[in-house]
Amino acid sequence: MPAWGRTHPLLVPLSSAEHLAFLAERRPWTGAAPGQVSFLQTPAWAAVKRGWRAESLGWLVDGRLAGAALVLYRQVPRLRRWFAYLPEGPVIDWSVPDLDQWFGPLLDRLREAGAFAVRMGPPLAYRRWSARTLKDAAGPGRRVGDVLPDRVEPLGAVVADRLREAGWTRCGEEGAGAADAQPRLVFEVPLAGRDRDGLWTGLSQEWRRNVKKAAKAGVRAEVAGPEDLPGFHELLGVTERRDGFRLGRSLEYYQRQYAALNSDVPGTMRLYTARHGGELLAAHTLLRSPDGARVWYLTGASADHRRDVRPSNGLQWRMLCDAHAMGASVYDMRGIPDTLDPADRPFGLVRWKLGTGGEAVEMLGEWELPLQGAVNRTLHRAMKSYLDKR
């Protein structure tokens, strides 16, 4: 653990190589649990984001790198002022009693860079619900937040209190304005300590039946390459129209994402496809954390026809098994809606992910802090309004 009593952390700029090397090492002395390193905190993510400038920063304790952060800056239109954003970061020891040891140097640096406000997303779980708990709780008008959780994470609860005491505001609460940019409610399938048979029996009977149906029908689930991104993007458009959502991402965005995330560590992002009779029926993207402890199912797309051969179930089973073979501790299926009402259209996604036998996890969410007085609080409101329209 860092020697807090002897030396305060020193904030220094990091090269991309230094940043990535730190994230790739599992360092229990930092206090970071396996899987707490998000792909959004990798230096490569800066190349994915257009319209933001970025810098990598690190905290040194007694000459050792003890924490790191990717900071993204978005300029207020027509002004030389910046909004600072640390998506799902920073990567630090959140268990230390005095978080100002980390944030004091960081906030000084952000002010020097011209930032008038900062938003961050501590990569900590807050509450957890098992699939069984949520299945039993489903009903008219019900929401995940209405259900007593199976577990409240002590560290998440403590950090939330410490941030409030330090003047941070949780986004979307108590009139705090814009909601989180990243999903607060996610769905995770634990992999650590389980074998493949355990993963299989953890699936619902419907899921197991659908995976078998895909295999019997001859659905081929495999890792594809960037040449299949146009097909993935075309299916994504079909999925958006069918399910009533709009990501608004161009093919160029996914091509840039694939190239950037694989630039430093090939295989960080994979595209998986499911074909039947040579026809592309589903395509999903998978990301791997720098320390290998977490794998994300990030974006999924599927056709409107031949759904009877269950290509998405077959594809997810292949991805789940691959994540297990990689040695990941968690398979993260990213966001789910809050609804438990079977009459709500979004509940279909919740029900589908519940079938994997994992758990819903409320993350600590995103928090904001104005940096320089009343004038900057006005700028802060203007910037949030601008970002909401992007």
N, C-alpha and C positions, 0 to 999 in steps of 0.2 A: 504494500500500500504506500502511497505517497507520504512523505514525512511532513505533514502539514505543520507540526509544531516548530519545525526548524526552518523551512523555506516556503515562501509563497510561490505559486506558479508564475512563470514568466511566459508571456504570450509572444510567439515568434511566427513569422511567415514560413510556410512549408512549400517545398516543391511538390509537384504532383507525385513524383516517385516516393518521396518521404511520406507523404500523406497516405498513399495506397499501401506502402509497406507497413505502416502502423495499423491500418484497418485490417490487413490480412493476417496479422498475428493475433492469436488468442492470448490475451494478457490478463489473467485473473487478478493481478495486482492493481489493475485499473478499476476494479469493481464492476466492470461491464459483463453482464451475463452473456453466454453464447447466443447469438442471434439478435443482439441489440444494435448491430451495425446495419443501417439501411442503405440500399442502393442509391437513395437520394442524397447520401452524405459522401459519396465517392467523388473524386476529382473529375472523373469522366462525365458525371451528370451535368457539369457546367457546360460541356459541349453540346448537350441535348437541348438546353434552354436557350432560346433566342430572345433578345431584348433584355437580357440580364448580364451584368458583369459579375465575376466571381473571384474569390480568393480563398486559399487554404491556409488555415491558422492552426497552430499547435501550442499546447501548454507544456512547458518544461518544469520538472520538479527535480532538483538536485542533478541536473544535467540529463535526465531521462524524459523522453516524451511520454506524457501521462494522459493526454487528451488531444482531440483534433476536431476541427469543424470546417465544413464547406459553407461559406457565407455567400449568398446571392444578393446582388444589389439591383433594385429597379428604380430608375430615375423618374421623378415627378415630371410630367410633360411641361416643357418650357422653363423649368427651374433646375438649378444645380443642387438639388436635394435628393436624398436617396432613402428608399425603404429597404431595410436589411431583413433577409429571410434565411433561416437555418432549417430546411425541411427535414423533419424526423431526426433532429440533432440538437445539440452537439453530442459527440461520443466522449463522455467523461464519466467519472465516478460520481453518480448521483446520490450515493449514500453518505457523502461527507456531511457533517453537521452544518457547516457554513458554506452555502452555495456561492456566496459572494467571493470566495477564493477563486472560483472559476469566472464568475460574471463581472467582477470588478475590472480586471484587465480587458475582458472582451468588450464591455460597454464603452470603456475609454477608447478602444480602437475603433469602434463603430462611429463614435462621435467625431473622431479625427477624420474619418472617411466621409463625413458629411451626412450621416444617417440621422433622420429625425425620429425614427421609430424602428423597433425590431420585433420580428415574430419568430418563434422557435417551436419545435415539436419534440419534447422529450420522448425518447423511444422506450417508454415505460408503460406496462399494463396497469390498469386501474381496477377493473372488475371483470369477472369471468362467469360464463354460463355454459353448462354442458349442453350437447345436442338434445339429450333426453329432457332436461329441464325446460328448454324452449319448445320442444314438441308438445309436452304436456300443457304448457301455458298458452298455446296458440288458441285464438278465439276472436270474436268480433270486437273491434276497437282496441285490441291488446297491442302493446309495444314492448320491445325488449327492455327498455328502461323502466317499465312498470314491474318487472319480475325481480324477485329477490335473488341476487347473484349467488352462485355456489361458492365464490371466493372473492374477497376484496384483497388486493395486493398491498401489503403494508408499506412497501417503499413508494409505490405510486401515490398512496394516500398522504404519506408524510411529505413527499416532494410537492404535492399540490398545496398543502398548507404553507410550506416554506415559500413557495412562489407568491402566493397571495400576500403573505407578510412582507415580502420584498417589493410589493407594488405591481406585480404582473397581473394581467387580467386574462382569464380563460376565454378564448374566442367563442362568440355565439351565446354567452351567458350574461344575464343581468343587463341586457341592453348593450352588450359589448360590440355590437355591429356584426361584421362578416363572420360567417362560420368557418370552420377549418377548411384549408385548401386540400388536405390529405384526409383519407377516411379515418374517422375516430372509432367507428365500430367495424372490426375486422373479423375474419373467421380463420382459425388456425387448426391444423391437424398435427398433434404432437407425434414425432417420429422417434425420439430418443428412447432407447430401451425396448423398442418393439421390433419384432421380426416381420417378414412379409406376410406370414400367416396371420399375425396379429392385426396388420393393416386391413387384410381382407375381411376378417371377422368383425372388424370395427365398422365396416360399411353396412348400411341398412340392407334389408332383404331386397328392396326395390333396386338399389344400386348394384348389388351383386347380380341380380337377374339381368339388368341392363348391360353390365359389362360382359356377361356371358353371351347375351344376345348379339352384341357388337362383334365379339370374336367368332361366333357361329356364322354370322352373316358375311364374314370375310373382310371386316373393316381393318385397314392397315394404319396403325398409329405409329408415327416415326418422326425422327428429328429431321427437319428440312433446313434449307439454307436461305440466304437473302433473296434468291431468285423467286422464292414463293411469297415474298412480302406483298406483291401486287394482288395475288389471289386472296391472301389474308385480308387485305384492306377492302377488297370488293365484298367479301363475306361480312366484314365489319359493318359496312353500309347496310347490308340486308338485316343484320342483327339489330342495328339501331332503329330501323324503320319498324321492325316487328315488335321490339320490346319497348319502344317509346322513349328512348333516350338519345342524346346527341353528344358524342365526345368532341366532334369537330376537328379531328386530327387528320392531316393530309397524309398521303402515302409517303411524301418526302420526310415527314416527321418520323415515321416508323423506320424508314431507311437510315435516317440520321441517328436515331436511337440505337438501332442495331449496330451500326458502325462504331459509334462512340463508346458504347458499353463494352464492346468486344476489342477495342483498340489496345487496352493495356493488358487485359486477361482474356484471351479467347475462350469462348464458352460461357462468359458471364451472362449473356442473353442468348436464349435459344428460341427458335420457332418450331412448334410441333404441328403436324398436320394429320388429319384423319381422312383417308380416301376409301371409297367403295367403288369397285369396278373401274378404278383409275380416276374417278371424279372426286374433286376436293369438296368435302362436306363440312369440315370443321378445321379451325386453325387457332391455336392458343400460344401465347408467349410466356416464357418462363425466365426468371432472373435468379441469379445466385449471389449471395452476399460475399464480400471480400474474404471473410473468415470461414466461409463455407457452412456456417451453422444454420442459415435460414435460406429457404428457397421460396420464391413468390410465383404464384400463378397470377399474371398481371392483367392480360387482356384476352378475352375469348370471343370468337366469332363462329357462327354456324349458318348453314343453309336453311331455307324454309322447307325443302323437300327431303325425302328419305330419312326423316327423323325417326322412323320406325326401327332403323338399324342402330340407333343410339351411338352416333359417332362421338359426341362430347363425353359420354361416360367412359367409352373405351379410351379416349385420348387422355382424360384425367387420370385414369388408372395407370396408364403408361407413365405419365408425368410424376405421379405420386411414388411409383416404384423407383423411378430414376432419382428422385430427390432422396429417397431412402438409401439407394446405392451410393450416392454422393457423400453420405455421412452427415446429412443435415439433421438438425435437431427438431426443426419446425418446417412444415409446409404451410405457407401463408397464402390464403386464397383472397386476400385483400378485402375490400369493403363489402358490407351487406347493409340493406336498408334496416331501419329500426322497427318496421312493422311485423306483427305476428298475426295480423288479420288475414285469414285465407281469402277474403273477398278483395283484398288489395292486390293490384297487378304486381307490384314489386315483391310480394310474398313468394312468388314462384322461385325467385333467385335464392331467397332465404331457405326455402324448403329443399332446393336442390343441393345447397352446400351443407345443410344439416344432415343429409344422407351420407356424408363422408364419415360421420361419427366424431367430428372434431368439437370445437368449442368457439362460441362467440366471445370476443375480447374487446372491451372498451379500453382504448388507449387513453393516456393522460390528455391527449389532444394538444392543440396549438395555443400558445400564450403570447401576449403582446405587451410591450412596454414603450410608452413615449419617452424620448430621450432628452428633449430640451424644452420643457415649459409649454405654456399655453399656445404660443404661436405654432409650435410644432404639433400640438394636438390637433389644431385646425388642418395642418398639412396631412396629418395622419388620416383624418376622416376623408379628405379629398382623395388621398391615394387609395384607400380601401374602396371608395366609390368607383375609381378608375379601374382597379383590378377586377372588381365584380363584373365589369362589362367586357373583359377580355375573353 
